[in-house]
Amino acid sequence: MGSSKMKTRVCNGMKNISMRPRNRTGALAILAMVLSIPGAASAKSYSVDSIHSSVEVRTDGSLRVTETMAYSFQGSFTFAYRDIPLKQGETLSDVTVGETERTYIEASSEAPSTFQMSGSDPVRITWYYRAGDTSRDFILSYTVSGVVQRYADVAEFQFQFVGDNWDRHIGKVTASVELPQGFLANDVRAWAHGPLHGTVKVVSGSRIEFDVAPLPSRTFWEGRIITPAEAFPSLSVSPAAGNSDHLPAVLAEEKRWAEDANAKRLASIERQKVRTEKRALMQARSKRFFPIALALALLGLGVWFSFFRRFGKPHRVATPHAFGEIPSGHTPAMLSYLIYSQITGSALVATLLDLANRGYLDIVESEEEKKKFFGGTKIVKDFEFKLTDEAMTDLAAYEGDLVSFLMSRVGNGRSFKMSELKETALKHRTEFRK
């Protein structure tokens, strides 16, 4: 007996593109532009709508298989492949690939409308095309020799139309098997292996049809057929088969499998019945308790509204007037050290404001018109600190050092601007920290 597990994969031909934005803002901008393009954020995908296998069983025990595979693409795809494993004694030959109106040629160029073959077990058939946001039908034909096995009383073969390694469900799988002529329907027996909702029909002594829709992912769909041994006159009985009849063993095996399948079917029906009963019970309970639930909801809403009226609104708080006296005689720098154990940047600004308040500095506000990055202008305010005529003999040592440092390092000796202070501090962090 021989079977072929087959798998098909569809791949896209896009290369990975790596972008490294300069900052997070740039990355978000790029993402926003990509998402603004219709369909750019949609994932590339494909589906297998149907597979139809036409299998001609020849008198020499070989199979001529023609598969029509209907795909729907979302996005750009460039090639697909199908792996065909071969059992001992089986060979693959006469492979053709194409579509309804074109035949692919075997070549190593990977150009559209070409195909390649590689490997021996399994044999991989890879074909190349260009497809994007469309539907395509691919036709794959091949001959597998050594599949049919002849016994003393009957001949048998098993063939998987779809293997269990597909990573997605298939909308519909059909297969039509043509046997050698000259026999009646009663002379042929056939079984389908796979999902319980699949069907098999012996149309005549030479034609058998298999059908399943849909076929779940990771699920095989297989046909097993028994015919009179005389259908394959050129095949000899395998020495391993002996002279004993093979049909009783097949019937016993299929009976056991059918009983297992029926048990699974009954268990599935029972589980569905239990789920239906639970759903009906929950619906009856929901109708019974709905008035109570509605009353509790209204009561809860009333309690919430009552608490909201009492505690949900902010309380009125009288704004206290500021005291007319300075709460502490400590300088800003000393206060910063007492609270934080260090002199912070805000202490520097507070010290300048304190010196202005004491009459040693004048603060002049100015406005400047500057151009915007994307056009137009804006008004930018700045503050200039100027020395007054007040003598600095009464300043603390660190206050005098600060004023001298800023006037000489930032300004022009008599004044400096706040914008100049920020710019210089950024360029000379260590010096300003000291």
C-alpha positions in Angstrom: 0.0 0.0 0.0 1.3 3.5 -0.8 0.3 7.0 0.3 1.7 10.4 -0.4 1.6 13.1 2.1 1.9 16.4 0.3 2.3 20.0 1.4 2.1 23.3 -0.4 3.5 26.6 0.8 3.1 30.0 -0.8 5.8 32.6 -0.3 6.2 36.3 -1.0 9.1 37.9 -2.7 9.5 41.1 -0.7 12.8 41.8 1.0 13.0 42.9 4.6 13.7 46.7 4.8 15.3 48.0 8.0 14.8 51.7 8.9 16.5 53.4 11.8 14.9 56.8 12.6 16.9 59.5 14.3 14.6 59.8 17.2 11.3 58.5 18.5 9.4 61.4 17.0 10.8 60.5 13.6 9.7 56.9 14.1 6.2 57.9 15.0 6.0 60.1 12.0 7.1 57.3 9.7 4.6 55.0 11.3 1.8 57.6 10.8 2.7 58.0 7.2 2.6 54.2 6.6 -0.7 53.8 8.4 -2.2 56.7 6.3 -1.7 54.7 3.1 -4.8 52.6 2.3 -4.0 49.0 2.8 -0.4 49.5 3.9 -1.1 48.3 7.4 -2.9 45.2 6.2 -1.1 41.9 6.7 -0.1 39.9 3.6 -2.0 36.7 3.4 -3.4 34.1 1.1 -6.2 31.5 1.2 -6.8 28.2 -0.5 -10.3 28.2 -1.8 -10.4 24.7 -3.3 -8.3 21.8 -4.5 -9.6 19.3 -7.1 -7.6 16.1 -7.8 -8.2 14.1 -10.9 -6.6 10.7 -10.4 -6.2 8.2 -13.3 -5.3 4.7 -12.0 -3.5 2.9 -14.8 -3.3 -0.9 -15.3 0.4 -0.9 -14.4 -0.3 0.3 -10.9 0.8 3.9 -11.5 -1.3 7.0 -10.8 -1.6 10.1 -13.1 -2.6 12.9 -10.8 -3.8 16.3 -12.0 -4.4 18.9 -9.2 -6.1 22.3 -9.7 -5.5 24.5 -6.8 -7.4 27.8 -6.4 -5.6 30.5 -4.4 -6.7 34.0 -3.4 -3.9 36.5 -2.6 -3.8 39.6 -0.5 -0.5 41.3 -1.1 2.4 40.4 -3.4 3.6 36.8 -3.8 6.1 35.3 -6.2 6.5 31.5 -5.7 5.0 28.4 -4.1 6.2 24.9 -3.6 4.8 21.4 -3.0 6.6 18.5 -1.3 5.7 15.0 -2.4 7.2 12.2 -0.2 7.8 8.9 -1.8 7.6 5.5 -0.1 10.1 2.7 -0.9 9.4 1.4 -4.4 7.6 4.6 -5.5 8.9 7.0 -8.1 7.8 10.4 -9.4 7.9 11.4 -13.1 6.3 13.4 -15.9 5.9 16.6 -13.7 4.2 19.6 -15.3 3.1 22.9 -13.8 1.0 25.6 -15.3 -2.2 27.6 -15.3 -5.3 27.5 -17.5 -3.8 29.5 -20.3 0.0 28.9 -19.8 2.4 26.1 -19.3 5.5 26.7 -17.1 8.9 25.5 -18.2 11.5 23.8 -16.0 14.4 26.2 -15.5 16.7 27.4 -12.8 16.2 31.1 -13.5 13.4 31.6 -10.9 11.7 33.8 -13.5 7.9 33.9 -13.7 6.2 30.9 -15.4 9.1 28.5 -14.6 9.4 25.7 -12.1 12.2 23.6 -10.5 12.5 20.2 -8.8 14.8 19.3 -6.0 15.3 16.5 -3.4 14.4 12.9 -3.5 12.4 12.2 -0.4 10.4 14.3 -0.4 10.6 15.7 -4.0 10.0 19.5 -3.9 8.3 21.2 -6.8 8.7 25.0 -6.8 7.0 27.2 -9.3 7.4 31.0 -9.8 4.9 33.7 -10.7 3.8 37.2 -9.9 0.5 37.6 -8.1 -0.9 40.5 -6.0 -4.5 41.0 -4.7 -5.9 38.5 -7.1 -7.1 34.9 -7.5 -5.1 32.3 -9.5 -5.6 28.6 -10.4 -2.4 26.5 -10.5 -2.4 23.1 -12.2 0.1 20.5 -11.1 0.4 17.1 -12.8 2.6 14.2 -12.0 2.9 10.4 -12.2 3.5 8.2 -9.2 4.5 4.7 -9.9 4.4 1.7 -7.5 1.3 2.9 -5.5 -1.2 0.1 -6.2 -0.5 -3.2 -4.4 -1.9 -6.5 -5.7 -2.9 -9.4 -3.4 -4.2 -12.9 -4.1 -7.8 -11.8 -4.1 -7.9 -8.0 -4.5 -5.8 -5.0 -5.4 -5.6 -2.0 -3.1 -4.2 1.5 -3.0 -4.4 4.4 -0.5 -3.8 8.0 -1.6 -3.8 11.2 0.3 -5.3 14.0 -1.7 -4.3 16.5 1.0 -1.8 15.7 3.8 -1.9 16.8 7.4 0.8 19.4 7.2 -1.2 22.3 5.6 -1.1 25.2 8.0 -4.5 26.7 7.0 -7.9 25.3 6.2 -9.0 24.6 2.7 -12.5 25.8 1.5 -13.3 22.6 -0.4 -11.4 19.4 -1.5 -12.8 17.2 -4.2 -11.3 14.2 -5.9 -12.3 12.1 -8.8 -10.7 8.7 -9.2 -10.9 6.8 -12.6 -10.2 3.1 -12.4 -9.5 0.6 -15.2 -12.7 -0.2 -17.2 -14.6 -3.5 -17.2 -16.0 -3.8 -13.7 -19.3 -3.1 -12.0 -19.9 -0.8 -9.0 -20.4 -3.9 -6.8 -16.9 -5.0 -7.6 -15.4 -1.9 -6.0 -15.2 -0.8 -2.4 -14.1 2.6 -1.3 -13.6 4.4 2.0 -12.7 8.0 2.9 -10.4 8.8 5.8 -10.4 12.2 7.5 -13.1 14.6 8.8 -16.4 12.9 9.7 -18.3 15.3 7.5 -16.5 14.1 4.3 -18.3 11.8 1.8 -17.3 9.1 -0.7 -19.5 7.9 -3.6 -19.0 4.9 -5.9 -20.5 6.3 -9.1 -19.6 3.3 -11.2 -17.2 0.4 -11.3 -14.6 2.8 -12.8 -15.4 6.1 -11.1 -15.3 7.1 -7.4 -15.7 10.6 -6.0 -14.5 12.1 -2.7 -15.7 15.4 -1.2 -15.1 17.4 2.0 -15.8 21.0 2.7 -14.2 22.6 4.5 -11.0 20.8 5.3 -9.5 22.0 8.6 -5.8 22.8 8.9 -3.5 20.0 9.9 -6.0 17.4 8.7 -5.5 14.9 6.0 -8.1 13.8 3.4 -7.4 10.3 2.0 -9.1 7.7 -0.2 -8.8 3.9 0.1 -10.0 1.7 -2.8 -10.3 -2.1 -3.2 -10.8 -3.5 -6.7 -10.6 -7.0 -8.3 -7.0 -8.1 -8.7 -7.7 -8.7 -12.4 -7.9 -4.9 -12.9 -4.1 -4.8 -12.9 -2.9 -7.8 -15.0 0.6 -6.5 -15.3 1.2 -6.4 -11.5 2.4 -9.5 -9.7 1.4 -10.5 -6.2 3.9 -9.2 -3.7 5.9 -12.1 -2.1 5.3 -10.4 1.3 1.5 -10.7 0.7 1.5 -14.5 0.4 -1.4 -16.4 -1.0 -3.9 -15.5 1.7 -6.9 -13.2 1.0 -6.4 -9.6 1.9 -10.0 -8.4 1.8 -11.1 -9.8 5.2 -8.3 -7.8 6.9 -9.3 -4.6 5.1 -12.9 -5.0 6.1 -12.1 -5.7 9.7 -9.8 -2.7 9.8 -12.3 -0.4 8.2 -15.0 -1.7 10.6 -12.9 -0.9 13.6 -12.1 2.6 12.2 -15.8 3.2 11.4 -16.8 2.2 15.0 -14.2 4.6 16.4 -15.5 7.4 14.1 -19.1 6.7 15.1 -18.2 6.8 18.7 -16.5 10.1 18.2 -19.5 11.4 16.3 -21.9 10.3 19.0 -19.6 12.0 21.7 -19.6 15.2 19.6 -23.4 15.1 19.3 -23.7 14.5 23.1 -21.3 17.4 23.8 -23.4 19.7 21.5 -26.6 18.6 23.2 -25.1 19.4 26.7 -24.0 22.8 25.4 -27.4 23.5 24.0 -29.1 22.6 27.2 -26.8 24.8 29.2 -27.4 27.7 26.9 -31.2 27.3 27.2 -30.9 27.1 31.0 -28.8 30.3 31.1 -31.3 32.1 28.9 -34.2 31.0 31.1 -32.3 32.1 34.2 -31.5 35.5 32.6 -35.2 36.1 31.9 -36.2 35.1 35.4 -33.6 37.3 37.1 -33.7 40.3 34.7 -36.3 42.3 36.8 -34.2 41.7 40.0 -31.0 42.7 38.2 -32.7 45.8 36.8 -34.0 46.8 40.2 -30.5 46.3 41.8 -29.0 48.4 39.0 -31.4 51.3 39.6 -30.8 51.1 43.3 -27.0 51.1 42.8 -27.4 54.1 40.5 -29.4 55.9 43.1 -26.8 55.2 45.8 -24.0 56.4 43.5 -25.8 59.6 42.7 -26.4 60.3 46.4 -22.7 59.8 47.3 -21.7 61.9 44.3 -23.8 64.8 45.4 -22.2 64.7 48.8 -18.6 63.8 48.0 -18.1 63.9 44.2 -17.9 67.7 43.8 -14.8 69.6 44.9 -15.2 71.5 48.2 -14.9 75.3 48.1 -11.6 76.3 49.6 -10.9 79.9 50.6 -7.7 81.2 49.1 -5.5 82.6 52.0 -3.8 85.9 51.6 0.0 85.9 51.5 1.7 87.3 54.6 3.4 90.6 54.2 6.6 89.5 55.7 9.3 87.2 54.3 8.9 83.8 56.2 12.7 83.3 56.5 15.8 85.3 56.4 17.8 82.6 54.7 19.1 83.3 51.2 17.8 81.1 48.3 21.2 79.3 48.0 21.3 78.6 51.8 17.7 77.5 51.8 18.3 75.1 48.8 21.3 73.5 50.7 19.3 73.1 53.9 16.4 71.4 52.1 18.2 69.4 49.3 21.8 69.2 50.7 22.9 70.7 47.4 22.6 73.9 45.4 20.1 73.4 42.6 19.6 75.3 39.4 16.5 76.9 40.7 18.5 78.4 43.5 20.6 80.2 41.0 17.6 81.8 39.4 16.1 82.6 42.8 19.4 84.2 43.8 19.3 86.5 40.8 15.7 87.5 41.5 16.7 88.1 45.2 19.5 90.4 44.0 17.1 92.3 41.8 14.7 92.6 44.6 17.5 94.0 46.8 18.4 96.6 44.1 21.7 95.2 42.8 20.2 94.1 39.4 17.6 95.4 37.0 15.5 93.0 35.0 14.4 94.2 31.5 11.9 92.2 29.4 12.4 92.2 25.7 10.6 90.6 22.7 12.1 89.3 19.5 10.4 88.1 16.3 11.8 84.7 15.0 10.9 82.6 12.0 9.2 79.2 12.5 10.6 76.0 11.1 7.6 75.5 8.8 7.2 79.1 7.9 5.7 82.1 9.6 7.0 84.0 12.6 6.6 84.0 16.3 7.3 86.3 19.2 10.0 85.1 21.7 10.3 86.8 25.1 13.7 87.2 26.8 14.9 88.8 30.1 18.1 90.8 30.5 19.9 91.3 33.9 21.7 94.6 34.2 24.0 95.8 37.0 22.8 98.9 38.9 24.9 101.6 40.5 24.4 99.9 43.9 27.7 99.0 45.5 28.2 95.3 46.0 30.2 95.6 49.2 27.3 94.2 51.3 26.9 91.0 49.1 27.9 87.6 50.5 31.1 86.2 49.0 29.3 83.6 46.9 26.8 86.2 45.6 29.6 88.4 44.4 31.3 85.5 42.8 28.1 84.5 41.1 27.5 88.0 39.7 31.1 88.4 38.5 31.1 84.9 36.9 27.8 85.5 35.0 28.7 89.0 33.8 32.1 87.9 32.5 31.4 84.4 31.4 27.9 84.9 29.9 27.4 88.6 29.3 29.4 91.6 28.3 30.6 92.7 31.8 27.6 94.8 32.7 24.6 92.6 31.6 23.5 89.2 30.3 20.3 87.7 28.9 18.5 84.6 30.1 18.8 83.0 26.7 22.5 83.5 26.8 22.7 82.0 30.3 20.8 78.8 29.1 23.0 78.5 26.0 26.3 78.9 27.9 25.2 76.6 30.7 24.4 73.8 28.2 27.8 74.1 26.5 29.8 74.3 29.8 27.9 72.1 32.2 30.9 71.2 34.4 32.0 74.8 34.8 28.5 76.0 35.7 28.0 73.1 38.1 31.1 74.1 40.0 
